[in-house]
Structure formats: structure tokens, C-alpha cells
Amino acid sequence: MTGIEGTVLRGESFEPVRGRVVVENGRIEAVETAETDSTDIILPAFVNAHTHVGDSVAKEAATGLSLEPAVAPPDSLKHRRLAAADRSALVTAMRRTLRFLRQTGSVSCLDFRESGVEGARTLRAAARPLDVDPFIFGSDDSAVLDVADGFGASGANDSDFTEQRAAAAAHDAPFAIHAGEPDATDIHPALDLNPDLLVHMVHAGPGHLDRVADQSVPVAVCPRANTVLGVGRPPVRDLLEHTTVALGTDNVMLNPPSMFREMAYTVRQFDVTAREVLRMATTAGAEIAGLDCGVVAPGRRAALTVLDGDSNNLAGTTDPVASVVRRASGLDVERVLL
């Protein structure tokens, strides 16, 4: 049995309490209030709700490009780089990104993995020796569901994904799809597929939001990537008022998969509170993927990020939740329990 002391961001409200988290056999046994000299800040490990880890072979290669030439299938710079990369180089690059995710406090990422069955197997190989366990949304044909955790569709304007949607349902696996990134034309067709997750929704309007609420479809937003690609700003406040919203970092080619950077950007650029953003970065992604983490509470998996509250950056903070979201960085991570 292990006790981790400090300021604990407890439960779904992230209430800061002085005390300890008691861990046994990888699970949280108790969250106790107690006097402690520890300045550590203990929070749920992050769940990055949207990544493309395969892009690790082409970091910054698309600088200055818009959406279509940078990432759109099948002929964008991204897809040409992926096709040219050999498996060994791809495994090495993805493994290093997964290590970075762990170093910066993430327990998992919901990854859209290109290249079908072989792509999913390659990401599994990259993750095998690590503590970070990516939740893989596979691509191409339905056979990928024998390897991946779900199916990730590029967008309803790219192809007819009816067969893959049906196959995901038959496998009891989630079906996710990009929607509303370049414009709104693919949002209603995406919703017609009854997805389990929508990604981006930058151009969602009132009618789309009503359908999202009626169908109870969660949304993963990626504000930094949307800015880099110049596609606009997701209506984060409106989305939060209609459904569960999680935070992702999108293409590793465009941005490092740091949830600290994504949280700081989101809380400053949108009408959201620090607690809402922290929930987007932890609880929401865990719920979407069915992961038993994302909350510091008894009975949950002990997937925890511990920050040094006495670091040169965080010392003197008066609001630990705001400091985690607005100020903290990977340099403040003392350890990650996974």
C-alpha cells in the first residue's frame, strides 16, 4: 500500500484537499484529508482525446500549409510521408511520442491510426514496452477491428463509411469520425452514421448542436491544431452546453501532444473555466474511451500525475486548479503513476 501526499484534486469537481491518495494494487483505495508537509499537486493523468501519432515521422513538415495540402487524404504531405516511412522508423518515432505523452502526464491517447490493419499493429508494437496504452481507432476496412479498439473515419465527405459503421457495432467497438473541420457540409452526414465520437466540429451550428445533444454524441476538440491549419475556432462554450467535450492535440506533425499546452491555450482563448478545461483533459476522454481513470476517487485505477508544487514555476500558487491548467508544464511533472 502506498500513500501519495500533497494537495489532491479530488473527485469530478477537482476539489483541492490537503491529504493523501492511498493506492494498493494499482487502484485508489482512499482519498484522505490529513496534515502534510508535501507541496505536491496530485491530479488524474490526462487522456488526450485526439491524436495522430503516426505523424511523428514528419514533425513540422507541414509548417505554413493549410488543411488540404497538409493532412487531407489521400495525397497530402502527411500521407506521402507516411507511405514513404519504413516500419522500423515509424515504430521508433511513435514510441518516442508515446514516451513524451507519459512524461507530460498522459495515461492514454485516442489515436486515429492510418494504414489499416498494419497501421494498428505498428502502433501496438510501438506501445508494447511502455506504460502509455493508446486507444486505437483503426482505418480503411472493417478487418482493422480485429486489431484496433474502434474505427476512426476521416470524414463523411471522403467516403461512404456505412459498412465500417455496421462492423464497429457488430464488434461492440466505438465508431469515431472527423466532422466540421474545413466546413459544415460533412456534419449532418457524420451524424447520420450515429457515431460514438465526433472530432473537431469547428463549424457546428445550432442545428448540428441540437442533433449532437439529441444523439448524446461526445465531441473531441483540438483548438491549437485548428488555429495552425487556419480552419477556425470550435464553439467550445456551445458544445459544452450540449454534450461531453474532451480535449485533444491532433496531428503530432503540427503540435507536440502536450495537454498542458492545449489546456493553457483553451482556457485563454475560449469562454471556459479552468475546471471545465481540466475535465476536458482528463475525465471526458476517459469516459469516451471507457477507461477506468480520469478521476481521483476510491475504486478508480490509480492513473495519476504528480506535480511539484514547489517548482520555480508553481511555487506560491493560490489556486491549484488554475495553476495546473494555466501555468503548469511538463517541467513541473514529478512523476506519473500508471
Long-range contacts (C-beta under 8 A, 24 or more apart in sequence): 1-29, 4-40, 4-42, 4-304, 4-306, 4-337, 5-34, 5-36, 5-38, 5-40, 6-36, 6-38, 6-39, 6-40, 6-41, 6-42, 6-306, 6-309, 7-39, 7-40, 7-41, 7-42, 7-309, 7-320, 8-42, 8-296, 9-41, 9-42, 9-43, 9-44, 9-278, 9-296, 9-320, 9-321, 9-324, 10-296, 10-297, 11-295, 11-296, 11-297, 12-279, 12-283, 12-295, 12-297, 13-275, 14-43, 14-275, 14-278, 14-279, 14-321, 16-320, 16-321, 21-296, 21-302, 21-304, 23-302, 23-304, 23-337, 26-301, 26-302, 27-299, 27-300, 27-301, 27-302, 28-296, 28-297, 28-298, 28-299, 28-300, 28-301, 28-302, 29-298, 30-298, 31-296, 31-297, 31-298, 39-308, 39-309, 39-310, 39-315, 40-306, 40-307, 40-308, 40-309, 40-334, 41-306, 41-307, 41-308, 41-309, 41-314, 41-320, 41-323, 41-324, 42-296, 42-304, 42-305, 42-306, 42-307, 43-278, 43-282, 43-296, 43-304, 43-305, 43-307, 43-324, 44-282, 44-283, 44-286, 44-293, 44-294, 44-295, 44-296, 44-303, 44-304, 44-305, 45-105, 45-106, 45-107, 45-282, 45-293, 45-303, 45-304, 45-305, 45-336, 45-337, 45-338, 46-104, 46-105, 46-106, 46-107, 46-259, 46-281, 46-282, 46-285, 46-305, 47-106, 47-107, 47-108, 47-109, 47-110, 47-246, 47-281, 47-282, 47-284, 47-285, 47-286, 47-289, 47-291, 47-293, 47-294, 48-101, 48-106, 48-108, 48-109, 48-110, 48-247, 48-248, 48-249, 48-257, 48-259, 48-281, 48-285, 49-109, 49-110, 49-220, 49-246, 49-247, 49-248, 49-280, 49-284, 49-285, 49-288, 50-109, 50-110, 50-112, 50-199, 50-220, 50-222, 50-246, 50-248, 50-249, 50-250, 51-109, 51-110, 51-111, 51-112, 51-134, 51-248, 51-249, 51-250, 51-251, 51-252, 51-257, 52-78, 52-111, 52-112, 52-113, 52-114, 52-250, 52-251, 52-252, 52-253, 53-94, 53-97, 53-98, 53-109, 53-111, 53-113, 53-123, 53-126, 53-134, 53-252, 53-257, 54-82, 54-90, 54-94, 54-113, 54-114, 54-115, 54-119, 54-122, 54-123, 54-252, 55-81, 55-82, 55-251, 55-252, 55-253, 55-254, 56-90, 56-93, 56-94, 56-96, 56-97, 56-252, 56-253, 57-81, 57-82, 57-85, 57-89, 57-90, 57-93, 58-82, 58-253, 59-252, 59-253, 60-253, 61-253, 62-251, 62-253, 62-254, 65-229, 66-229, 66-230, 67-181, 67-182, 67-229, 67-230, 67-231, 68-182, 70-229, 70-253, 70-254, 71-229, 71-251, 71-253, 73-154, 73-158, 78-251, 78-253, 79-114, 81-253, 82-114, 82-115, 87-118, 87-122, 90-122, 90-126, 91-122, 91-125, 91-126, 92-126, 94-122, 94-123, 94-126, 94-127, 95-126, 95-127, 95-129, 95-130, 97-252, 97-257, 98-126, 98-127, 98-130, 98-132, 98-134, 99-130, 99-132, 100-256, 100-257, 100-258, 101-132, 101-257, 102-130, 102-131, 102-132, 102-336, 102-338, 103-330, 103-333, 103-336, 104-257, 104-258, 104-259, 104-260, 104-330, 104-333, 105-259, 105-260, 105-305, 105-330, 105-333, 105-336, 106-132, 106-257, 106-259, 107-131, 107-132, 107-133, 107-291, 107-293, 107-303, 107-336, 107-338, 108-132, 108-133, 108-134, 108-135, 108-285, 108-286, 108-289, 108-291, 108-293, 109-134, 109-135, 109-248, 109-257, 110-134, 110-135, 110-137, 110-176, 110-197, 110-220, 110-246, 110-248, 110-285, 110-288, 110-289, 111-135, 111-136, 111-137, 112-137, 112-139, 112-152, 112-176, 112-178, 112-199, 113-137, 113-138, 113-139, 113-148, 113-152, 114-139, 115-139, 115-140, 116-140, 116-141, 116-143, 116-144, 117-143, 117-144, 117-146, 117-147, 119-144, 120-144, 120-147, 120-148, 121-147, 131-336, 131-338, 132-338, 135-289, 135-291, 137-174, 137-176, 142-167, 142-168, 145-171, 145-173, 148-173, 149-173, 149-174, 149-289, 150-174, 150-175, 150-176, 150-196, 151-175, 151-176, 152-176, 152-177, 153-177, 153-178, 153-190, 153-193, 153-195, 154-178, 155-179, 155-181, 155-186, 155-190, 156-186, 156-189, 156-190, 156-192, 156-193, 157-185, 157-186, 157-189, 161-193, 162-193, 165-193, 165-194, 165-195, 174-288, 174-289, 180-204, 180-208, 181-226, 181-231, 182-231, 184-208, 191-215, 191-217, 196-288, 197-288, 199-248, 200-226, 200-231, 200-234, 201-234, 201-235, 201-239, 202-226, 202-231, 202-232, 202-233, 202-234, 203-232, 204-234, 204-235, 204-238, 204-239, 209-235, 209-238, 209-239, 209-242, 210-242, 212-239, 212-242, 212-243, 213-242, 213-243, 216-243, 217-243, 218-243, 218-244, 218-245, 218-246, 218-284, 218-287, 218-288, 219-243, 219-244, 219-245, 219-246, 220-245, 220-246, 220-247, 220-248, 220-285, 220-288, 221-245, 221-246, 221-247, 221-248, 221-266, 221-280, 222-247, 222-248, 222-249, 222-250, 222-262, 223-262, 223-265, 223-266, 223-269, 223-270, 224-249, 224-250, 224-254, 224-255, 224-261, 224-262, 224-265, 225-249, 225-250, 225-251, 225-254, 225-255, 228-254, 228-255, 229-254, 233-269, 233-270, 236-266, 236-270, 236-271, 236-272, 237-270, 237-271, 237-272, 240-272, 240-276, 244-284, 244-287, 244-288, 245-280, 245-284, 246-280, 246-281, 246-284, 246-285, 246-288, 247-277, 247-280, 247-281, 247-284, 247-285, 248-285, 258-329, 258-330, 260-328, 260-329, 260-330, 261-329, 263-324, 263-325, 263-326, 264-325, 264-326, 264-327, 267-325, 267-326, 268-326, 274-319, 274-321, 274-322, 274-324, 274-325, 274-326, 275-321, 277-325, 278-321, 278-324, 278-325, 281-325, 302-337, 303-337, 303-338, 304-336, 304-337, 305-333, 305-336, 305-337, 306-333, 306-334, 306-335, 306-336, 306-337, 307-332, 307-333, 307-334, 308-332, 308-333, 308-334
